[in-house]
Amino acid sequence: MAGPSDRHPGVRVHEIDPVNRTYTLTGGHHDKLDLRMPYDIDVGIGSDALKAL
């Protein structure tokens, strides 16, 4: 079981499937969010990055 200091956010990325017109999971990120579509995104989301805020 994870304690409060072990918790940090995660990001799940979804895209619309053009055939089924439903959202489909395309990735999960826990320490760094690094995407190129639909925009270039490169953001630290780990515990250290959040403490720096």
PDB file of N, H, CA, C and O in Angstrom:
ATOM      1  N   MET A   1       0.841  -1.192   0.000  1.00  0.00           N
ATOM      2  CA  MET A   1       0.000   0.000   0.000  1.00  0.00           C
ATOM      3  C   MET A   1       0.878   1.245   0.000  1.00  0.00           C
ATOM      4  O   MET A   1       1.821   1.346   0.785  1.00  0.00           O
ATOM      5  N   ALA A   2       0.576   2.165  -0.857  1.00  0.00           N
ATOM      6  H   ALA A   2      -0.190   2.083  -1.494  1.00  0.00           H
ATOM      7  CA  ALA A   2       1.369   3.393  -0.997  1.00  0.00           C
ATOM      8  C   ALA A   2       0.968   4.411   0.060  1.00  0.00           C
ATOM      9  O   ALA A   2      -0.215   4.620   0.332  1.00  0.00           O
ATOM     10  N   GLY A   3       1.973   5.034   0.645  1.00  0.00           N
ATOM     11  H   GLY A   3       2.934   4.865   0.424  1.00  0.00           H
ATOM     12  CA  GLY A   3       1.705   6.095   1.609  1.00  0.00           C
ATOM     13  C   GLY A   3       1.554   7.427   0.905  1.00  0.00           C
ATOM     14  O   GLY A   3       1.775   7.515  -0.303  1.00  0.00           O
ATOM     15  N   PRO A   4       1.182   8.467   1.638  1.00  0.00           N
ATOM     16  CA  PRO A   4       0.976   9.782   1.016  1.00  0.00           C
ATOM     17  C   PRO A   4       2.196  10.316   0.275  1.00  0.00           C
ATOM     18  O   PRO A   4       2.048  11.016  -0.727  1.00  0.00           O
ATOM     19  N   SER A   5       3.414   9.993   0.757  1.00  0.00           N
ATOM     20  H   SER A   5       3.534   9.425   1.571  1.00  0.00           H
ATOM     21  CA  SER A   5       4.604  10.512   0.077  1.00  0.00           C
ATOM     22  C   SER A   5       4.889   9.759  -1.224  1.00  0.00           C
ATOM     23  O   SER A   5       5.662  10.240  -2.052  1.00  0.00           O
ATOM     24  N   ASP A   6       4.274   8.582  -1.419  1.00  0.00           N
ATOM     25  H   ASP A   6       3.646   8.192  -0.747  1.00  0.00           H
ATOM     26  CA  ASP A   6       4.483   7.798  -2.633  1.00  0.00           C
ATOM     27  C   ASP A   6       3.506   8.150  -3.738  1.00  0.00           C
ATOM     28  O   ASP A   6       3.620   7.639  -4.852  1.00  0.00           O
ATOM     29  N   ARG A   7       2.567   8.998  -3.450  1.00  0.00           N
ATOM     30  H   ARG A   7       2.475   9.413  -2.545  1.00  0.00           H
ATOM     31  CA  ARG A   7       1.523   9.316  -4.431  1.00  0.00           C
ATOM     32  C   ARG A   7       1.905  10.540  -5.250  1.00  0.00           C
ATOM     33  O   ARG A   7       2.378  11.541  -4.711  1.00  0.00           O
ATOM     34  N   HIS A   8       1.695  10.448  -6.538  1.00  0.00           N
ATOM     35  H   HIS A   8       1.310   9.635  -6.976  1.00  0.00           H
ATOM     36  CA  HIS A   8       1.804  11.613  -7.408  1.00  0.00           C
ATOM     37  C   HIS A   8       0.884  11.364  -8.596  1.00  0.00           C
ATOM     38  O   HIS A   8       0.521  10.223  -8.883  1.00  0.00           O
ATOM     39  N   PRO A   9       0.518  12.419  -9.272  1.00  0.00           N
ATOM     40  CA  PRO A   9      -0.497  12.264 -10.320  1.00  0.00           C
ATOM     41  C   PRO A   9      -0.005  11.454 -11.512  1.00  0.00           C
ATOM     42  O   PRO A   9       1.190  11.365 -11.794  1.00  0.00           O
ATOM     43  N   GLY A  10      -0.942  10.894 -12.169  1.00  0.00           N
ATOM     44  H   GLY A  10      -1.913  10.966 -11.940  1.00  0.00           H
ATOM     45  CA  GLY A  10      -0.706  10.224 -13.435  1.00  0.00           C
ATOM     46  C   GLY A  10      -1.652  10.828 -14.458  1.00  0.00           C
ATOM     47  O   GLY A  10      -2.704  11.363 -14.109  1.00  0.00           O
ATOM     48  N   VAL A  11      -1.277  10.739 -15.691  1.00  0.00           N
ATOM     49  H   VAL A  11      -0.422  10.304 -15.975  1.00  0.00           H
ATOM     50  CA  VAL A  11      -2.102  11.284 -16.772  1.00  0.00           C
ATOM     51  C   VAL A  11      -2.391  10.165 -17.756  1.00  0.00           C
ATOM     52  O   VAL A  11      -1.478   9.492 -18.234  1.00  0.00           O
ATOM     53  N   ARG A  12      -3.648   9.974 -18.048  1.00  0.00           N
ATOM     54  H   ARG A  12      -4.390  10.520 -17.660  1.00  0.00           H
ATOM     55  CA  ARG A  12      -4.056   9.022 -19.079  1.00  0.00           C
ATOM     56  C   ARG A  12      -4.447   9.815 -20.317  1.00  0.00           C
ATOM     57  O   ARG A  12      -5.208  10.779 -20.232  1.00  0.00           O
ATOM     58  N   VAL A  13      -3.927   9.408 -21.459  1.00  0.00           N
ATOM     59  H   VAL A  13      -3.308   8.625 -21.529  1.00  0.00           H
ATOM     60  CA  VAL A  13      -4.159  10.127 -22.706  1.00  0.00           C
ATOM     61  C   VAL A  13      -5.099   9.294 -23.576  1.00  0.00           C
ATOM     62  O   VAL A  13      -4.897   8.094 -23.762  1.00  0.00           O
ATOM     63  N   HIS A  14      -6.120   9.948 -24.098  1.00  0.00           N
ATOM     64  H   HIS A  14      -6.284  10.923 -23.947  1.00  0.00           H
ATOM     65  CA  HIS A  14      -7.106   9.287 -24.952  1.00  0.00           C
ATOM     66  C   HIS A  14      -7.207  10.021 -26.285  1.00  0.00           C
ATOM     67  O   HIS A  14      -6.968  11.226 -26.364  1.00  0.00           O
ATOM     68  N   GLU A  15      -7.560   9.288 -27.317  1.00  0.00           N
ATOM     69  H   GLU A  15      -7.754   8.309 -27.254  1.00  0.00           H
ATOM     70  CA  GLU A  15      -7.847   9.867 -28.638  1.00  0.00           C
ATOM     71  C   GLU A  15      -9.185   9.324 -29.107  1.00  0.00           C
ATOM     72  O   GLU A  15      -9.624   8.258 -28.674  1.00  0.00           O
ATOM     73  N   ILE A  16      -9.822  10.063 -29.989  1.00  0.00           N
ATOM     74  H   ILE A  16      -9.466  10.928 -30.341  1.00  0.00           H
ATOM     75  CA  ILE A  16     -11.064   9.575 -30.582  1.00  0.00           C
ATOM     76  C   ILE A  16     -10.718   8.632 -31.726  1.00  0.00           C
ATOM     77  O   ILE A  16      -9.994   9.000 -32.651  1.00  0.00           O
ATOM     78  N   ASP A  17     -11.239   7.424 -31.653  1.00  0.00           N
ATOM     79  H   ASP A  17     -11.827   7.125 -30.901  1.00  0.00           H
ATOM     80  CA  ASP A  17     -11.075   6.440 -32.718  1.00  0.00           C
ATOM     81  C   ASP A  17     -11.976   6.867 -33.876  1.00  0.00           C
ATOM     82  O   ASP A  17     -13.193   6.925 -33.704  1.00  0.00           O
ATOM     83  N   PRO A  18     -11.413   7.170 -35.055  1.00  0.00           N
ATOM     84  CA  PRO A  18     -12.238   7.685 -36.154  1.00  0.00           C
ATOM     85  C   PRO A  18     -13.236   6.663 -36.708  1.00  0.00           C
ATOM     86  O   PRO A  18     -14.254   7.041 -37.287  1.00  0.00           O
ATOM     87  N   VAL A  19     -12.950   5.388 -36.536  1.00  0.00           N
ATOM     88  H   VAL A  19     -12.122   5.080 -36.066  1.00  0.00           H
ATOM     89  CA  VAL A  19     -13.850   4.355 -37.047  1.00  0.00           C
ATOM     90  C   VAL A  19     -15.049   4.173 -36.115  1.00  0.00           C
ATOM     91  O   VAL A  19     -16.201   4.233 -36.548  1.00  0.00           O
ATOM     92  N   ASN A  20     -14.760   3.950 -34.826  1.00  0.00           N
ATOM     93  H   ASN A  20     -13.825   3.901 -34.475  1.00  0.00           H
ATOM     94  CA  ASN A  20     -15.828   3.684 -33.857  1.00  0.00           C
ATOM     95  C   ASN A  20     -16.395   4.948 -33.218  1.00  0.00           C
ATOM     96  O   ASN A  20     -17.441   4.909 -32.571  1.00  0.00           O
ATOM     97  N   ARG A  21     -15.700   6.064 -33.405  1.00  0.00           N
ATOM     98  H   ARG A  21     -14.850   6.095 -33.931  1.00  0.00           H
ATOM     99  CA  ARG A  21     -16.098   7.344 -32.824  1.00  0.00           C
ATOM    100  C   ARG A  21     -16.247   7.250 -31.308  1.00  0.00           C
ATOM    101  O   ARG A  21     -17.183   7.791 -30.720  1.00  0.00           O
ATOM    102  N   THR A  22     -15.289   6.543 -30.690  1.00  0.00           N
ATOM    103  H   THR A  22     -14.528   6.104 -31.168  1.00  0.00           H
ATOM    104  CA  THR A  22     -15.222   6.432 -29.237  1.00  0.00           C
ATOM    105  C   THR A  22     -13.800   6.779 -28.804  1.00  0.00           C
ATOM    106  O   THR A  22     -12.864   6.723 -29.601  1.00  0.00           O
ATOM    107  N   TYR A  23     -13.655   7.134 -27.539  1.00  0.00           N
ATOM    108  H   TYR A  23     -14.415   7.179 -26.891  1.00  0.00           H
ATOM    109  CA  TYR A  23     -12.321   7.419 -27.014  1.00  0.00           C
ATOM    110  C   TYR A  23     -11.589   6.114 -26.752  1.00  0.00           C
ATOM    111  O   TYR A  23     -12.176   5.146 -26.267  1.00  0.00           O
ATOM    112  N   THR A  24     -10.297   6.094 -27.079  1.00  0.00           N
ATOM    113  H   THR A  24      -9.820   6.880 -27.473  1.00  0.00           H
ATOM    114  CA  THR A  24      -9.458   4.940 -26.820  1.00  0.00           C
ATOM    115  C   THR A  24      -8.190   5.402 -26.106  1.00  0.00           C
ATOM    116  O   THR A  24      -7.626   6.446 -26.435  1.00  0.00           O
ATOM    117  N   LEU A  25      -7.756   4.627 -25.142  1.00  0.00           N
ATOM    118  H   LEU A  25      -8.214   3.779 -24.875  1.00  0.00           H
ATOM    119  CA  LEU A  25      -6.559   4.959 -24.374  1.00  0.00           C
ATOM    120  C   LEU A  25      -5.329   4.805 -25.258  1.00  0.00           C
ATOM    121  O   LEU A  25      -5.134   3.766 -25.889  1.00  0.00           O
ATOM    122  N   THR A  26      -4.501   5.844 -25.301  1.00  0.00           N
ATOM    123  H   THR A  26      -4.660   6.688 -24.789  1.00  0.00           H
ATOM    124  CA  THR A  26      -3.291   5.789 -26.123  1.00  0.00           C
ATOM    125  C   THR A  26      -2.013   5.841 -25.298  1.00  0.00           C
ATOM    126  O   THR A  26      -0.924   5.661 -25.841  1.00  0.00           O
ATOM    127  N   GLY A  27      -2.127   6.085 -23.991  1.00  0.00           N
ATOM    128  H   GLY A  27      -3.013   6.232 -23.550  1.00  0.00           H
ATOM    129  CA  GLY A  27      -0.927   6.103 -23.167  1.00  0.00           C
ATOM    130  C   GLY A  27      -1.204   6.526 -21.748  1.00  0.00           C
ATOM    131  O   GLY A  27      -2.240   7.115 -21.439  1.00  0.00           O
ATOM    132  N   GLY A  28      -0.250   6.212 -20.891  1.00  0.00           N
ATOM    133  H   GLY A  28       0.592   5.734 -21.143  1.00  0.00           H
ATOM    134  CA  GLY A  28      -0.293   6.623 -19.496  1.00  0.00           C
ATOM    135  C   GLY A  28       1.064   7.172 -19.101  1.00  0.00           C
ATOM    136  O   GLY A  28       2.096   6.615 -19.478  1.00  0.00           O
ATOM    137  N   HIS A  29       1.070   8.242 -18.356  1.00  0.00           N
ATOM    138  H   HIS A  29       0.232   8.694 -18.050  1.00  0.00           H
ATOM    139  CA  HIS A  29       2.319   8.923 -17.987  1.00  0.00           C
ATOM    140  C   HIS A  29       2.317   9.150 -16.477  1.00  0.00           C
ATOM    141  O   HIS A  29       1.296   9.513 -15.892  1.00  0.00           O
ATOM    142  N   HIS A  30       3.502   8.925 -15.842  1.00  0.00           N
ATOM    143  H   HIS A  30       4.331   8.630 -16.316  1.00  0.00           H
ATOM    144  CA  HIS A  30       3.580   9.066 -14.389  1.00  0.00           C
ATOM    145  C   HIS A  30       4.655  10.038 -13.938  1.00  0.00           C
ATOM    146  O   HIS A  30       4.463  10.712 -12.926  1.00  0.00           O
ATOM    147  N   ASP A  31       5.752  10.141 -14.622  1.00  0.00           N
ATOM    148  H   ASP A  31       5.908   9.593 -15.444  1.00  0.00           H
ATOM    149  CA  ASP A  31       6.814  11.060 -14.218  1.00  0.00           C
ATOM    150  C   ASP A  31       6.980  12.232 -15.170  1.00  0.00           C
ATOM    151  O   ASP A  31       7.404  13.317 -14.772  1.00  0.00           O
ATOM    152  N   LYS A  32       6.641  12.002 -16.427  1.00  0.00           N
ATOM    153  H   LYS A  32       6.296  11.120 -16.751  1.00  0.00           H
ATOM    154  CA  LYS A  32       6.798  13.051 -17.429  1.00  0.00           C
ATOM    155  C   LYS A  32       5.714  12.906 -18.485  1.00  0.00           C
ATOM    156  O   LYS A  32       5.507  11.822 -19.031  1.00  0.00           O
ATOM    157  N   LEU A  33       5.032  13.992 -18.766  1.00  0.00           N
ATOM    158  H   LEU A  33       5.200  14.873 -18.323  1.00  0.00           H
ATOM    159  CA  LEU A  33       4.035  14.023 -19.829  1.00  0.00           C
ATOM    160  C   LEU A  33       4.719  14.574 -21.069  1.00  0.00           C
ATOM    161  O   LEU A  33       5.087  15.748 -21.113  1.00  0.00           O
ATOM    162  N   ASP A  34       4.890  13.726 -22.073  1.00  0.00           N
ATOM    163  H   ASP A  34       4.592  12.772 -22.037  1.00  0.00           H
ATOM    164  CA  ASP A  34       5.617  14.100 -23.284  1.00  0.00           C
ATOM    165  C   ASP A  34       4.768  13.686 -24.489  1.00  0.00           C
ATOM    166  O   ASP A  34       4.725  12.511 -24.855  1.00  0.00           O
ATOM    167  N   LEU A  35       4.095  14.664 -25.100  1.00  0.00           N
ATOM    168  H   LEU A  35       4.130  15.618 -24.803  1.00  0.00           H
ATOM    169  CA  LEU A  35       3.197  14.416 -26.229  1.00  0.00           C
ATOM    170  C   LEU A  35       3.592  15.288 -27.413  1.00  0.00           C
ATOM    171  O   LEU A  35       4.210  16.338 -27.236  1.00  0.00           O
ATOM    172  N   ARG A  36       3.246  14.866 -28.587  1.00  0.00           N
ATOM    173  H   ARG A  36       2.744  14.013 -28.730  1.00  0.00           H
ATOM    174  CA  ARG A  36       3.464  15.657 -29.800  1.00  0.00           C
ATOM    175  C   ARG A  36       2.148  16.004 -30.492  1.00  0.00           C
ATOM    176  O   ARG A  36       2.104  16.935 -31.295  1.00  0.00           O
ATOM    177  N   MET A  37       1.100  15.286 -30.199  1.00  0.00           N
ATOM    178  H   MET A  37       1.136  14.529 -29.547  1.00  0.00           H
ATOM    179  CA  MET A  37      -0.210  15.543 -30.812  1.00  0.00           C
ATOM    180  C   MET A  37      -1.252  15.703 -29.729  1.00  0.00           C
ATOM    181  O   MET A  37      -1.196  14.922 -28.779  1.00  0.00           O
ATOM    182  N   PRO A  38      -2.158  16.589 -29.764  1.00  0.00           N
ATOM    183  CA  PRO A  38      -2.368  17.576 -30.806  1.00  0.00           C
ATOM    184  C   PRO A  38      -1.454  18.794 -30.655  1.00  0.00           C
ATOM    185  O   PRO A  38      -1.418  19.663 -31.526  1.00  0.00           O
ATOM    186  N   TYR A  39      -0.705  18.852 -29.528  1.00  0.00           N
ATOM    187  H   TYR A  39      -0.734  18.146 -28.820  1.00  0.00           H
ATOM    188  CA  TYR A  39       0.240  19.942 -29.295  1.00  0.00           C
ATOM    189  C   TYR A  39       1.513  19.354 -28.725  1.00  0.00           C
ATOM    190  O   TYR A  39       1.493  18.261 -28.160  1.00  0.00           O
ATOM    191  N   ASP A  40       2.626  20.069 -28.868  1.00  0.00           N
ATOM    192  H   ASP A  40       2.642  20.957 -29.328  1.00  0.00           H
ATOM    193  CA  ASP A  40       3.866  19.653 -28.216  1.00  0.00           C
ATOM    194  C   ASP A  40       3.745  19.962 -26.729  1.00  0.00           C
ATOM    195  O   ASP A  40       3.589  21.117 -26.333  1.00  0.00           O
ATOM    196  N   ILE A  41       3.819  18.919 -25.914  1.00  0.00           N
ATOM    197  H   ILE A  41       3.946  17.980 -26.235  1.00  0.00           H
ATOM    198  CA  ILE A  41       3.732  19.070 -24.463  1.00  0.00           C
ATOM    199  C   ILE A  41       4.858  18.261 -23.854  1.00  0.00           C
ATOM    200  O   ILE A  41       5.023  17.082 -24.167  1.00  0.00           O
ATOM    201  N   ASP A  42       5.634  18.890 -22.983  1.00  0.00           N
ATOM    202  H   ASP A  42       5.499  19.848 -22.728  1.00  0.00           H
ATOM    203  CA  ASP A  42       6.727  18.217 -22.284  1.00  0.00           C
ATOM    204  C   ASP A  42       6.771  18.800 -20.875  1.00  0.00           C
ATOM    205  O   ASP A  42       7.371  19.850 -20.644  1.00  0.00           O
ATOM    206  N   VAL A  43       6.126  18.105 -19.934  1.00  0.00           N
ATOM    207  H   VAL A  43       5.638  17.252 -20.122  1.00  0.00           H
ATOM    208  CA  VAL A  43       5.967  18.635 -18.585  1.00  0.00           C
ATOM    209  C   VAL A  43       6.322  17.552 -17.576  1.00  0.00           C
ATOM    210  O   VAL A  43       5.874  16.412 -17.697  1.00  0.00           O
ATOM    211  N   GLY A  44       7.126  17.911 -16.584  1.00  0.00           N
ATOM    212  H   GLY A  44       7.490  18.837 -16.486  1.00  0.00           H
ATOM    213  CA  GLY A  44       7.408  16.991 -15.489  1.00  0.00           C
ATOM    214  C   GLY A  44       6.196  16.917 -14.567  1.00  0.00           C
ATOM    215  O   GLY A  44       5.662  17.946 -14.151  1.00  0.00           O
ATOM    216  N   ILE A  45       5.762  15.698 -14.249  1.00  0.00           N
ATOM    217  H   ILE A  45       6.196  14.862 -14.586  1.00  0.00           H
ATOM    218  CA  ILE A  45       4.606  15.528 -13.356  1.00  0.00           C
ATOM    219  C   ILE A  45       4.932  14.597 -12.197  1.00  0.00           C
ATOM    220  O   ILE A  45       4.034  14.155 -11.481  1.00  0.00           O
ATOM    221  N   GLY A  46       6.219  14.297 -12.009  1.00  0.00           N
ATOM    222  H   GLY A  46       6.949  14.657 -12.591  1.00  0.00           H
ATOM    223  CA  GLY A  46       6.638  13.446 -10.896  1.00  0.00           C
ATOM    224  C   GLY A  46       6.625  14.217  -9.582  1.00  0.00           C
ATOM    225  O   GLY A  46       6.367  15.421  -9.563  1.00  0.00           O
ATOM    226  N   SER A  47       6.898  13.532  -8.508  1.00  0.00           N
ATOM    227  H   SER A  47       7.107  12.555  -8.523  1.00  0.00           H
ATOM    228  CA  SER A  47       6.891  14.129  -7.163  1.00  0.00           C
ATOM    229  C   SER A  47       7.846  15.308  -7.049  1.00  0.00           C
ATOM    230  O   SER A  47       7.492  16.339  -6.478  1.00  0.00           O
ATOM    231  N   ASP A  48       9.058  15.165  -7.589  1.00  0.00           N
ATOM    232  H   ASP A  48       9.346  14.328  -8.053  1.00  0.00           H
ATOM    233  CA  ASP A  48      10.038  16.259  -7.510  1.00  0.00           C
ATOM    234  C   ASP A  48       9.566  17.493  -8.262  1.00  0.00           C
ATOM    235  O   ASP A  48       9.741  18.615  -7.787  1.00  0.00           O
ATOM    236  N   ALA A  49       8.965  17.293  -9.435  1.00  0.00           N
ATOM    237  H   ALA A  49       8.822  16.381  -9.821  1.00  0.00           H
ATOM    238  CA  ALA A  49       8.473  18.430 -10.221  1.00  0.00           C
ATOM    239  C   ALA A  49       7.339  19.137  -9.486  1.00  0.00           C
ATOM    240  O   ALA A  49       7.248  20.364  -9.523  1.00  0.00           O
ATOM    241  N   LEU A  50       6.482  18.381  -8.824  1.00  0.00           N
ATOM    242  H   LEU A  50       6.556  17.384  -8.793  1.00  0.00           H
ATOM    243  CA  LEU A  50       5.369  19.003  -8.115  1.00  0.00           C
ATOM    244  C   LEU A  50       5.826  19.739  -6.859  1.00  0.00           C
ATOM    245  O   LEU A  50       5.243  20.758  -6.489  1.00  0.00           O
ATOM    246  N   LYS A  51       6.853  19.232  -6.212  1.00  0.00           N
ATOM    247  H   LYS A  51       7.326  18.404  -6.513  1.00  0.00           H
ATOM    248  CA  LYS A  51       7.388  19.917  -5.028  1.00  0.00           C
ATOM    249  C   LYS A  51       7.990  21.260  -5.416  1.00  0.00           C
ATOM    250  O   LYS A  51       7.965  22.202  -4.624  1.00  0.00           O
ATOM    251  N   ALA A  52       8.532  21.357  -6.629  1.00  0.00           N
ATOM    252  H   ALA A  52       8.552  20.591  -7.272  1.00  0.00           H
ATOM    253  CA  ALA A  52       9.148  22.593  -7.104  1.00  0.00           C
ATOM    254  C   ALA A  52       8.121  23.692  -7.366  1.00  0.00           C
ATOM    255  O   ALA A  52       8.472  24.867  -7.466  1.00  0.00           O
ATOM    256  N   LEU A  53       6.866  23.307  -7.476  1.00  0.00           N
ATOM    257  H   LEU A  53       6.581  22.352  -7.394  1.00  0.00           H
ATOM    258  CA  LEU A  53       5.831  24.326  -7.710  1.00  0.00           C
ATOM    259  C   LEU A  53       5.655  25.102  -6.456  1.00  0.00           C
ATOM    260  O   LEU A  53       4.835  26.019  -6.408  1.00  0.00           O
TER     261      LEU A  53
END
